[in-house]
Every structure is written in structure tokens, then in C-alpha cells.
């Protein structure tokens, strides 16, 4: 009689151990899916008669975490604002130099540095962002001549 109960106890013990192993495997897979990513996004911007257009031409993802961003001086009159939205919440706002309206410095004939505004018809630029698990969007807003921001486009990553 004890033999039947001990055999039943062993069968139940082994079945519970097997169930916990499966549960641990599922947890491990879920944690692997929630890994932080660094996303590199390459944009192409073109001058149009009505408003400038922008498109994503490449996206590359890598596992990892970004270091702190460096603050760089940007022309307050002409720039792009990129809003990073994850799970319908604004996570980060980036300001980048306007790719079509750049301020460049050069050395003139008197060996003095001079700034000049250069306007291009087409230009490419890239950003890198930290992406968590879930849906992400990038909203691109354009500021020209210090006027209000115009939304150019919203992209899903």
C-alpha cells in the first residue's frame, strides 16, 4: 500500500517539476523579447514647392543602451523637432539642425572665420534613439525662420 502511494507521489513530483521548467522557459523568452534596442534611422528630406517632404530611407536596430546625449548648439530659427512616442506617450524630444538650411563656417581671404547660411534642395541625416519594447513612432516637426512648428510626418518604427 505504501508502495502505491510512494509511486503516486513520485509521479506527481516529476510532473510538477516538468511544469515549472516550462514556466521558467517562457519567462526567459519573454525577458529576451524585452531587450533595449538602439535604433538608427536615416532620413531624406527634399524641398518642395508647398512644404518640405521627409522620408525614412533606412532603419538599423542593435541591442544595447545609449550613453547620455551631448547638447549641441542648434540654430533656433531653422531646425527639426523629432518627438519619440512609445505606447502613445511622449518619451523624448530631439532638436536637430535643419538638413536643408545649414549654417556653415569658412575661412575667408583675410583668414577670418565667416558664417553663411546655405540652402540645399535635398539632404540626408540620421538620428539614433533608445527604443523599449512596444510600438514606437517618430513625429517630425519643422521650424523655419523662427515661426511655429509645422508637422511634416509621423513614422512608425
MIDOSE-1310 file (N, C-alpha, C; in nm, 2 decimals, decimal comma, always signed):
residues 157
xxxx	+0,08/-0,12/+0,00/+0,00/+0,00/+0,00/+0,09/+0,13/+0,00; +0,19/+0,12/+0,09/+0,28/+0,24/+0,09/+0,35/+0,25/-0,05; +0,37/+0,14/-0,11/+0,44/+0,14/-0,24/+0,35/+0,22/-0,34; +0,22/+0,19/-0,34/+0,13/+0,26/-0,44/+0,14/+0,41/-0,41
xxxx	+0,13/+0,45/-0,29/+0,13/+0,60/-0,25/+0,26/+0,66/-0,28; +0,37/+0,59/-0,26/+0,50/+0,65/-0,29/+0,52/+0,66/-0,44; +0,47/+0,56/-0,52/+0,48/+0,57/-0,66/+0,39/+0,69/-0,71; +0,27/+0,70/-0,66/+0,19/+0,82/-0,70/+0,25/+0,95/-0,66
xxxx	+0,31/+0,95/-0,55/+0,38/+1,08/-0,50/+0,50/+1,11/-0,59; +0,58/+1,01/-0,64/+0,69/+1,03/-0,73/+0,64/+1,08/-0,87; +0,53/+1,02/-0,92/+0,47/+1,07/-1,04/+0,43/+1,21/-1,03; +0,36/+1,25/-0,93/+0,31/+1,39/-0,91/+0,43/+1,48/-0,90
xxxx	+0,54/+1,44/-0,83/+0,65/+1,52/-0,81/+0,72/+1,55/-0,94; +0,74/+1,45/-1,02/+0,80/+1,47/-1,15/+0,72/+1,55/-1,24; +0,59/+1,54/-1,24/+0,50/+1,62/-1,32/+0,51/+1,77/-1,29; +0,51/+1,80/-1,16/+0,52/+1,94/-1,11/+0,66/+2,00/-1,15
xxxx	+0,77/+1,92/-1,14/+0,90/+1,97/-1,18/+0,90/+2,00/-1,33; +0,84/+1,92/-1,41/+0,84/+1,94/-1,55/+0,76/+2,07/-1,58; +0,65/+2,10/-1,51/+0,57/+2,22/-1,54/+0,64/+2,34/-1,50; +0,72/+2,34/-1,39/+0,80/+2,46/-1,35/+0,91/+2,48/-1,45
xxxx	+0,97/+2,38/-1,51/+1,07/+2,40/-1,61/+1,01/+2,47/-1,74; +0,89/+2,44/-1,78/+0,83/+2,50/-1,89/+0,80/+2,65/-1,86; +0,75/+2,67/-1,74/+0,72/+2,81/-1,70/+0,85/+2,89/-1,70; +0,96/+2,84/-1,65/+1,08/+2,91/-1,65/+1,13/+2,94/-1,79
xxxx	+1,11/+2,85/-1,88/+1,15/+2,87/-2,02/+1,07/+2,99/-2,08; +0,94/+2,99/-2,06/+0,85/+3,10/-2,11/+0,90/+3,24/-2,05; +0,94/+3,24/-1,93/+0,98/+3,37/-1,86/+1,11/+3,41/-1,93; +1,20/+3,32/-1,96/+1,33/+3,35/-2,02/+1,30/+3,41/-2,16
xxxx	+1,21/+3,35/-2,24/+1,18/+3,40/-2,37/+1,12/+3,54/-2,36; +1,03/+3,56/-2,27/+0,97/+3,70/-2,25/+1,07/+3,80/-2,22; +1,17/+3,77/-2,13/+1,27/+3,87/-2,10/+1,37/+3,89/-2,21; +1,39/+3,80/-2,30/+1,47/+3,82/-2,42/+1,40/+3,92/-2,51
xxxx	+1,27/+3,91/-2,52/+1,19/+4,00/-2,61/+1,19/+4,14/-2,56; +1,21/+4,16/-2,43/+1,20/+4,30/-2,38/+1,34/+4,37/-2,37; +1,43/+4,33/-2,45/+1,57/+4,38/-2,45/+1,56/+4,52/-2,51; +1,64/+4,62/-2,45/+1,65/+4,75/-2,50/+1,73/+4,75/-2,64
xxxx	+1,68/+4,84/-2,73/+1,75/+4,85/-2,86/+1,79/+4,99/-2,88; +1,90/+5,00/-2,96/+1,94/+5,13/-3,02/+1,89/+5,13/-3,16; +1,82/+5,23/-3,20/+1,77/+5,23/-3,34/+1,83/+5,35/-3,41; +1,89/+5,32/-3,53/+1,95/+5,42/-3,61/+1,85/+5,44/-3,73
xxxx	+1,81/+5,57/-3,75/+1,71/+5,60/-3,85/+1,77/+5,70/-3,94; +1,77/+5,67/-4,07/+1,83/+5,76/-4,18/+1,71/+5,82/-4,25; +1,71/+5,95/-4,26/+1,60/+6,03/-4,33/+1,66/+6,09/-4,45; +1,57/+6,12/-4,55/+1,60/+6,20/-4,66/+1,49/+6,31/-4,67
xxxx	+1,54/+6,43/-4,68/+1,45/+6,55/-4,68/+1,47/+6,62/-4,82; +1,35/+6,66/-4,87/+1,35/+6,73/-5,00/+1,28/+6,86/-4,99; +1,32/+6,96/-5,07/+1,25/+7,09/-5,08/+1,14/+7,07/-5,18; +1,02/+7,11/-5,14/+0,90/+7,10/-5,23/+0,84/+7,24/-5,24
xxxx	+0,76/+7,26/-5,34/+0,71/+7,40/-5,37/+0,61/+7,44/-5,25; +0,53/+7,35/-5,20/+0,44/+7,38/-5,09/+0,50/+7,37/-4,96; +0,55/+7,25/-4,92/+0,62/+7,23/-4,80/+0,72/+7,12/-4,82; +0,82/+7,12/-4,73/+0,93/+7,02/-4,74/+0,88/+6,88/-4,71
xxxx	+0,93/+6,78/-4,78/+0,89/+6,64/-4,76/+1,01/+6,56/-4,69; +0,97/+6,46/-4,62/+1,07/+6,38/-4,55/+1,03/+6,23/-4,56; +1,13/+6,14/-4,56/+1,10/+6,00/-4,57/+1,21/+5,93/-4,50; +1,18/+5,81/-4,45/+1,28/+5,72/-4,39/+1,34/+5,64/-4,50
xxxx	+1,47/+5,64/-4,51/+1,53/+5,55/-4,62/+1,60/+5,43/-4,56; +1,63/+5,43/-4,43/+1,69/+5,31/-4,37/+1,67/+5,31/-4,22; +1,66/+5,19/-4,16/+1,65/+5,17/-4,02/+1,73/+5,05/-3,98; +1,82/+5,07/-3,88/+1,90/+4,97/-3,83/+1,88/+4,96/-3,68
xxxx	+1,86/+4,83/-3,63/+1,84/+4,81/-3,49/+1,96/+4,73/-3,43; +2,00/+4,77/-3,31/+2,11/+4,70/-3,24/+2,07/+4,68/-3,09; +2,11/+4,58/-3,03/+2,08/+4,56/-2,89/+2,18/+4,64/-2,81; +2,13/+4,71/-2,71/+2,22/+4,79/-2,62/+2,15/+4,91/-2,56
xxxx	+2,22/+4,98/-2,48/+2,18/+5,11/-2,42/+2,27/+5,22/-2,46; +2,21/+5,34/-2,49/+2,28/+5,45/-2,53/+2,34/+5,53/-2,41; +2,45/+5,59/-2,43/+2,51/+5,68/-2,33/+2,43/+5,81/-2,34; +2,46/+5,90/-2,24/+2,39/+6,03/-2,24/+2,42/+6,11/-2,37
xxxx	+2,32/+6,19/-2,41/+2,33/+6,27/-2,53/+2,41/+6,39/-2,50; +2,49/+6,44/-2,60/+2,56/+6,56/-2,59/+2,47/+6,67/-2,65; +2,47/+6,78/-2,58/+2,39/+6,90/-2,63/+2,48/+6,98/-2,72; +2,43/+7,00/-2,84/+2,50/+7,07/-2,95/+2,42/+7,20/-2,98
xxxx	+2,49/+7,31/-3,00/+2,41/+7,43/-3,04/+2,34/+7,42/-3,17; +2,22/+7,46/-3,18/+2,13/+7,44/-3,30/+2,07/+7,58/-3,32; +2,06/+7,61/-3,45/+2,00/+7,74/-3,49/+1,86/+7,74/-3,45; +1,82/+7,84/-3,36/+1,68/+7,84/-3,31/+1,58/+7,88/-3,42
xxxx	+1,63/+7,94/-3,53/+1,54/+7,98/-3,63/+1,50/+7,87/-3,73; +1,59/+7,78/-3,76/+1,57/+7,67/-3,85/+1,61/+7,54/-3,79; +1,52/+7,45/-3,76/+1,56/+7,32/-3,70/+1,44/+7,23/-3,72; +1,47/+7,10/-3,69/+1,36/+7,00/-3,69/+1,35/+6,95/-3,54
xxxx	+1,23/+6,93/-3,50/+1,20/+6,87/-3,37/+1,14/+6,73/-3,40; +1,21/+6,63/-3,34/+1,16/+6,49/-3,35/+1,11/+6,44/-3,22; +0,98/+6,41/-3,21/+0,92/+6,36/-3,09/+0,92/+6,21/-3,10; +0,98/+6,14/-3,00/+0,98/+6,00/-2,99/+0,86/+5,96/-2,90
xxxx	+0,77/+5,88/-2,96/+0,65/+5,84/-2,89/+0,65/+5,69/-2,87; +0,64/+5,64/-2,75/+0,63/+5,49/-2,73/+0,50/+5,46/-2,65; +0,43/+5,37/-2,70/+0,30/+5,33/-2,64/+0,21/+5,45/-2,61; +0,20/+5,54/-2,71/+0,12/+5,66/-2,71/+0,16/+5,76/-2,60
xxxx	+0,28/+5,76/-2,56/+0,33/+5,86/-2,46/+0,46/+5,92/-2,52; +0,47/+6,05/-2,51/+0,59/+6,12/-2,55/+0,71/+6,08/-2,45; +0,81/+6,02/-2,51/+0,92/+5,98/-2,43/+1,04/+6,07/-2,43; +1,07/+6,13/-2,55/+1,18/+6,21/-2,57/+1,16/+6,31/-2,69
xxxx	+1,22/+6,43/-2,68/+1,22/+6,53/-2,78/+1,36/+6,56/-2,82; +1,39/+6,55/-2,95/+1,52/+6,58/-3,01/+1,51/+6,70/-3,10; +1,60/+6,79/-3,09/+1,61/+6,90/-3,19/+1,74/+6,88/-3,27; +1,73/+6,88/-3,40/+1,84/+6,86/-3,49/+1,85/+6,98/-3,58
xxxx	+1,97/+7,01/-3,63/+1,99/+7,11/-3,73/+1,90/+7,08/-3,86; +1,84/+7,18/-3,91/+1,76/+7,16/-4,03/+1,85/+7,12/-4,15; +1,82/+7,00/-4,21/+1,91/+6,95/-4,31/+1,91/+7,03/-4,44; +1,81/+7,11/-4,47/+1,81/+7,19/-4,59/+1,86/+7,33/-4,57
xxxx	+1,86/+7,38/-4,44/+1,91/+7,51/-4,41/+2,02/+7,51/-4,31; +2,14/+7,50/-4,35/+2,25/+7,49/-4,26/+2,34/+7,61/-4,25; +2,39/+7,63/-4,14/+2,49/+7,74/-4,12/+2,63/+7,68/-4,12; +2,71/+7,73/-4,22/+2,84/+7,68/-4,23/+2,94/+7,79/-4,20
xxxx	+3,06/+7,75/-4,15/+3,17/+7,85/-4,13/+3,28/+7,82/-4,23; +3,34/+7,92/-4,28/+3,46/+7,90/-4,37/+3,56/+8,02/-4,34; +3,68/+7,99/-4,39/+3,79/+8,09/-4,37/+3,79/+8,18/-4,50; +3,77/+8,31/-4,48/+3,77/+8,40/-4,60/+3,92/+8,44/-4,63
xxxx	+3,93/+8,53/-4,73/+4,06/+8,56/-4,78/+4,14/+8,64/-4,68; +4,08/+8,70/-4,57/+4,15/+8,77/-4,46/+4,18/+8,67/-4,35; +4,17/+8,54/-4,37/+4,20/+8,44/-4,26/+4,11/+8,46/-4,14; +3,98/+8,50/-4,17/+3,88/+8,51/-4,06/+3,77/+8,42/-4,09
xxxx	+3,72/+8,36/-3,98/+3,60/+8,27/-4,00/+3,48/+8,35/-4,02; +3,40/+8,31/-4,12/+3,27/+8,38/-4,15/+3,16/+8,27/-4,16; +3,05/+8,31/-4,10/+2,93/+8,22/-4,11/+2,84/+8,25/-4,23; +2,78/+8,15/-4,29/+2,70/+8,17/-4,40/+2,59/+8,07/-4,40
xxxx	+2,46/+8,11/-4,43/+2,35/+8,02/-4,44/+2,35/+7,96/-4,58; +2,34/+7,82/-4,59/+2,34/+7,75/-4,71/+2,21/+7,68/-4,72; +2,15/+7,69/-4,84/+2,02/+7,62/-4,86/+2,04/+7,51/-4,96; +1,99/+7,39/-4,93/+2,00/+7,27/-5,02/+1,87/+7,23/-5,07
xxxx	+1,86/+7,16/-5,18/+1,73/+7,11/-5,23/+1,70/+6,97/-5,17; +1,80/+6,90/-5,13/+1,79/+6,77/-5,08/+1,90/+6,73/-4,99; +1,87/+6,66/-4,88/+1,98/+6,63/-4,79/+1,94/+6,50/-4,71; +2,04/+6,43/-4,66/+2,01/+6,31/-4,57/+2,07/+6,34/-4,43
xxxx	+2,01/+6,28/-4,33/+2,06/+6,29/-4,20/+2,01/+6,17/-4,12; +2,07/+6,15/-4,00/+2,03/+6,03/-3,92/+2,02/+6,07/-3,78; +1,94/+5,99/-3,70/+1,93/+6,01/-3,56/+1,95/+5,87/-3,50; +1,98/+5,86/-3,37/+1,97/+5,73/-3,30/+1,89/+5,75/-3,18
xxxx	+1,81/+5,65/-3,15/+1,73/+5,66/-3,03/+1,73/+5,53/-2,95; +1,70/+5,54/-2,83/+1,68/+5,42/-2,74/+1,54/+5,38/-2,75; +1,51/+5,25/-2,79/+1,38/+5,20/-2,80/+1,35/+5,09/-2,70; +1,24/+5,10/-2,64/+1,20/+5,00/-2,54/+1,10/+4,90/-2,62
xxxx	+1,06/+4,80/-2,55/+0,96/+4,71/-2,61/+0,83/+4,78/-2,64; +0,76/+4,75/-2,74/+0,63/+4,81/-2,77/+0,64/+4,89/-2,90; +0,53/+4,96/-2,93/+0,52/+5,03/-3,06/+0,58/+5,17/-3,04; +0,66/+5,21/-3,14/+0,72/+5,34/-3,13/+0,69/+5,42/-3,26
xxxx	+0,68/+5,55/-3,24/+0,66/+5,65/-3,35/+0,76/+5,76/-3,34; +0,78/+5,82/-3,45/+0,86/+5,94/-3,46/+0,78/+6,05/-3,53; +0,75/+6,16/-3,46/+0,68/+6,27/-3,52/+0,78/+6,38/-3,56; +0,78/+6,42/-3,68/+0,88/+6,52/-3,73/+0,81/+6,65/-3,75
xxxx	+0,86/+6,76/-3,68/+0,81/+6,89/-3,68/+0,92/+6,98/-3,74; +0,88/+7,08/-3,82/+0,98/+7,17/-3,88/+0,95/+7,31/-3,84; +1,06/+7,38/-3,80/+1,06/+7,52/-3,76/+1,14/+7,60/-3,87; +1,08/+7,69/-3,94/+1,15/+7,77/-4,04/+1,14/+7,92/-4,00
xxxx	+1,25/+7,99/-4,00/+1,25/+8,13/-3,98/+1,19/+8,17/-3,84; +1,20/+8,08/-3,75/+1,15/+8,11/-3,61/+1,00/+8,10/-3,60; +0,93/+8,06/-3,70/+0,78/+8,05/-3,69/+0,74/+7,93/-3,62; +0,61/+7,91/-3,61/+0,55/+7,79/-3,54/+0,59/+7,66/-3,61
xxxx	+0,59/+7,56/-3,54/+0,62/+7,43/-3,59/+0,52/+7,37/-3,68; +0,56/+7,32/-3,80/+0,47/+7,25/-3,89/+0,50/+7,11/-3,89; +0,40/+7,02/-3,87/+0,42/+6,88/-3,87/+0,44/+6,83/-4,01; +0,55/+6,76/-4,03/+0,59/+6,71/-4,16/+0,53/+6,57/-4,18
xxxx	+0,55/+6,48/-4,08/+0,51/+6,35/-4,09/+0,53/+6,27/-3,96; +0,45/+6,16/-3,95/+0,47/+6,07/-3,83/+0,50/+5,93/-3,89; +0,61/+5,87/-3,84/+0,66/+5,74/-3,89/+0,64/+5,64/-3,78; +0,61/+5,52/-3,81/+0,61/+5,41/-3,72/+0,74/+5,33/-3,73
x	+0,79/+5,29/-3,62/+0,92/+5,21/-3,62/+0,88/+5,06/-3,61
